[in-house]
Amino acid sequence: MDTFERWLRALGGLASIGTLTLALLGILESIRRPSGRVEPGARLALRAPVLLGATILFLSVGALLWRPLPLRVPPQWGAGVPLFGALVFFPSLGLYLWGLKSLGEMFGPSSGLGVRLHAHHHLVTAGPYALVRHPMYLGVIGAGIGALFLYRTWATLAFAFTMLGLVFRARREEKVLHEEFGPEWEAYASHVPAWLPRFGARRASGA
């Protein structure tokens, strides 16, 4: 491994720790707020002890799986593979943080077992939410793919694969938001795509 790749990996590690710290602080703050609509599964899963335990388990499994994949990068690709990973990884973390900031007090933990909305919850349609409906999930999926190319470990392979499950979690959240906000959600979802922005369509509509 050359110096360039070592620096990229070190910066990626610092960025990951910073992003995870901000996310955890946001989660701890959110669970103190009064809840509104809560699905049954969320009452159990979205509690501080459970979330803390899940985080410790996630980090522990990641540490155990932090072993190089049995792959050798062809010499002609050189620094291209880690550079590609970094070009996906860092902007994806930035997208996640942009979404976190845009949500503000509406941010909260989510679970495949259920969805929890805050009291007086409202739709956030500004920032990255004006481009796609799930920018934070898109950021996590992108970060997983980028990390796989940057670090090439069993842990990043597992992370990249399992984070694709956020697509199904997003569908569950959309169902709850549709039931909660009705026409407001329908109007928002009708012109903002779920995952890939339509820049050309937006320019055409604004012309």
C-alpha positions as CSV (number, residue, x, y, z in Angstrom):
1,M,0.0,0.0,0.0
2,D,1.5,3.4,-1.0
3,T,1.5,6.6,0.9
4,F,-1.4,8.1,-1.1
5,E,-3.7,5.2,-0.2
6,R,-2.7,5.3,3.4
7,W,-3.6,9.0,3.6
8,L,-6.9,8.4,1.9
9,R,-7.8,5.6,4.3
10,A,-6.7,7.7,7.3
11,L,-8.9,10.6,6.2
12,G,-11.7,8.2,5.5
13,G,-11.5,6.8,9.1
14,L,-11.5,10.3,10.6
15,A,-14.5,11.3,8.5
16,S,-16.4,8.1,9.4
17,I,-15.8,8.6,13.1
18,G,-16.9,12.2,12.9
19,T,-20.1,11.4,10.9
20,L,-21.0,8.5,13.2
21,T,-20.5,10.8,16.3
22,L,-22.8,13.5,14.9
23,A,-25.4,10.8,14.0
24,L,-25.3,9.3,17.4
25,L,-25.7,12.7,19.1
26,G,-28.6,13.5,16.8
27,I,-30.2,10.2,17.7
28,L,-29.8,10.7,21.5
29,E,-31.3,14.2,21.1
30,S,-34.2,13.0,19.0
31,I,-35.3,10.2,21.4
32,R,-35.8,12.8,24.1
33,R,-38.4,14.6,22.1
34,P,-42.1,13.8,22.5
35,S,-43.2,11.2,20.0
36,G,-46.1,11.3,17.7
37,R,-47.1,8.4,15.6
38,V,-45.1,5.3,16.6
39,E,-45.5,1.8,15.0
40,P,-45.4,-1.1,17.6
41,G,-42.0,-2.4,16.5
42,A,-40.5,1.0,16.9
43,R,-41.5,1.2,20.6
44,L,-39.0,-1.6,21.4
45,A,-36.3,-1.0,18.8
46,L,-36.0,2.8,19.0
47,R,-35.0,3.1,22.7
48,A,-31.6,4.3,24.0
49,P,-30.4,0.9,25.4
50,V,-31.4,-1.0,22.3
51,L,-29.8,1.6,20.0
52,L,-26.6,1.6,22.1
53,G,-26.4,-2.1,22.0
54,A,-26.9,-2.2,18.3
55,T,-24.2,0.3,17.8
56,I,-21.7,-1.7,19.9
57,L,-22.6,-4.9,18.1
58,F,-22.2,-3.2,14.7
59,L,-18.8,-1.8,15.6
60,S,-17.7,-5.2,17.1
61,V,-18.7,-7.2,14.1
62,G,-17.0,-4.6,11.9
63,A,-13.8,-5.0,13.9
64,L,-13.9,-8.8,13.6
65,L,-14.4,-8.6,9.8
66,W,-11.8,-6.0,9.2
67,R,-9.6,-8.4,7.2
68,P,-8.4,-7.8,3.6
69,L,-10.4,-9.4,0.8
70,P,-8.5,-12.0,-1.2
71,L,-8.2,-9.6,-4.1
72,R,-5.2,-8.1,-5.8
73,V,-5.5,-4.8,-7.6
74,P,-3.8,-5.0,-11.0
75,P,-0.7,-2.8,-11.2
76,Q,-2.0,-0.9,-14.2
77,W,-5.0,0.3,-12.1
78,G,-2.6,1.7,-9.5
79,A,-4.1,4.4,-7.3
80,G,-7.3,4.4,-9.4
81,V,-9.2,1.9,-7.3
82,P,-8.8,3.8,-3.9
83,L,-9.2,7.1,-5.6
84,F,-12.5,6.0,-7.1
85,G,-13.6,4.8,-3.7
86,A,-12.6,8.1,-2.1
87,L,-14.5,10.1,-4.8
88,V,-17.7,8.1,-3.9
89,F,-17.1,7.8,-0.2
90,F,-16.4,11.4,0.9
91,P,-19.2,13.1,-1.1
92,S,-21.6,10.4,0.2
93,L,-20.7,11.3,3.8
94,G,-21.2,14.9,2.8
95,L,-24.7,14.1,1.5
96,Y,-25.6,12.3,4.7
97,L,-24.5,15.3,6.8
98,W,-26.3,17.7,4.5
99,G,-29.5,15.7,5.0
100,L,-28.9,15.5,8.8
101,K,-28.5,19.3,9.0
102,S,-31.6,19.9,6.8
103,L,-33.8,17.6,8.9
104,G,-32.8,19.5,12.1
105,E,-35.3,18.6,14.8
106,M,-37.2,16.3,12.5
107,F,-34.2,13.9,12.5
108,G,-34.8,10.6,14.3
109,P,-33.6,7.0,14.4
110,S,-35.3,4.5,12.1
111,S,-35.7,0.8,12.2
112,G,-36.8,-2.0,9.9
113,L,-39.2,-3.0,12.7
114,G,-41.1,0.2,12.7
115,V,-41.3,4.0,12.2
116,R,-41.4,6.7,14.8
117,L,-42.5,10.3,14.0
118,H,-42.1,13.2,16.4
119,A,-45.0,15.1,17.9
120,H,-45.8,18.0,15.5
121,H,-43.8,16.3,12.8
122,H,-43.7,18.0,9.5
123,L,-42.3,17.2,6.1
124,V,-38.8,18.5,5.2
125,T,-38.5,19.4,1.6
126,A,-35.5,21.7,1.5
127,G,-31.8,21.1,1.0
128,P,-31.1,17.6,-0.5
129,Y,-34.8,16.7,0.1
130,A,-35.6,19.0,-2.8
131,L,-33.6,16.7,-5.0
132,V,-34.4,13.2,-3.7
133,R,-36.7,11.8,-1.0
134,H,-34.0,9.7,0.7
135,P,-30.7,11.6,0.6
136,M,-29.4,10.2,3.9
137,Y,-30.0,6.7,2.9
138,L,-28.5,7.4,-0.5
139,G,-25.5,8.8,1.3
140,V,-25.1,5.7,3.5
141,I,-25.4,3.4,0.4
142,G,-22.9,5.4,-1.5
143,A,-20.5,5.5,1.5
144,G,-20.7,1.7,1.7
145,I,-19.8,1.3,-2.0
146,G,-17.0,3.9,-1.7
147,A,-15.6,2.3,1.4
148,L,-15.5,-1.1,-0.3
149,F,-13.2,0.2,-3.1
150,L,-11.2,2.3,-0.6
151,Y,-10.5,-0.3,2.1
152,R,-11.4,-3.6,0.4
153,T,-12.1,-5.6,3.6
154,W,-14.7,-8.1,4.5
155,A,-16.3,-5.5,6.8
156,T,-16.8,-3.0,4.0
157,L,-18.2,-5.7,1.7
158,A,-20.7,-6.7,4.4
159,F,-21.6,-3.1,5.0
160,A,-22.1,-2.3,1.4
161,F,-24.3,-5.3,0.9
162,T,-26.4,-4.9,4.0
163,M,-27.0,-1.2,3.5
164,L,-28.9,-2.0,0.3
165,G,-31.6,-3.1,2.7
166,L,-32.3,0.6,3.3
167,V,-34.3,0.6,0.1
168,F,-36.9,-1.5,1.8
169,R,-36.8,0.6,5.0
170,A,-37.4,3.7,2.9
171,R,-40.5,2.1,1.4
172,R,-41.9,1.4,4.9
173,E,-41.2,5.0,6.0
174,E,-42.9,6.3,2.8
175,K,-46.0,4.3,3.7
176,V,-46.2,5.9,7.1
177,L,-45.5,9.4,5.8
178,H,-48.2,8.9,3.1
179,E,-50.7,7.8,5.8
180,E,-49.7,10.7,8.1
181,F,-49.5,13.6,5.6
182,G,-51.8,12.4,2.8
183,P,-52.1,15.0,-0.1
184,E,-49.0,16.9,1.2
185,W,-46.9,13.8,0.8
186,E,-48.4,12.9,-2.5
187,A,-47.6,16.3,-3.9
188,Y,-44.1,16.1,-2.7
189,A,-43.5,12.5,-3.9
190,S,-45.0,13.4,-7.3
191,H,-42.2,15.8,-8.2
192,V,-39.2,14.6,-6.1
193,P,-37.8,11.2,-7.1
194,A,-36.9,8.7,-4.4
195,W,-33.2,8.1,-5.3
196,L,-31.9,9.8,-8.4
197,P,-32.4,13.5,-9.0
198,R,-33.9,14.7,-12.2
199,F,-31.9,17.8,-12.9
200,G,-32.9,18.0,-16.5
201,A,-36.6,17.7,-15.6
202,R,-36.2,20.4,-12.9
203,R,-34.6,22.8,-15.4
204,A,-37.3,22.2,-18.0
205,S,-40.1,22.8,-15.5
206,G,-38.4,26.0,-14.4
207,A,-37.8,27.4,-17.9
